């Protein structure tokens, strides 16, 4: 398993932006994903990126507003969040799963075996 550490969460007004970071240890041939969980709700898929970086996928609720990217030199994955809404308020979790294929993507919670501790994002109206 890979160790993951998220950062970048905080409080922002609706319409604002935040960038989350997820630093990963070890080798970087992992599919990386972001999930979020709001109080009383199930964990929701947000975005994923292949280990090559050439393939990405987004949940319907964030499509067009969020962008996932990765920087291999820093073993870091980013989630740029724009046009934030109060309903984006949640704990955001970074996830990783090894892949043998450079363009593979995973989007289900059960596909990922490594998880970060989470970072809180709060969007005020």
Buried (B, 14 or more C-beta within 10 A) or exposed (E): EBEBBBBBBEEBEEEBEBEBBBBBEEEBBBBBBBBBBBEEEEBBBBBBBBBBBEBBBBBEBBEEBBBBBBEEEEBBBBBBBBEBBEEBBBBBBBBBBBBEEEEBBBBEBEBBEBBBEBBEBBBEE
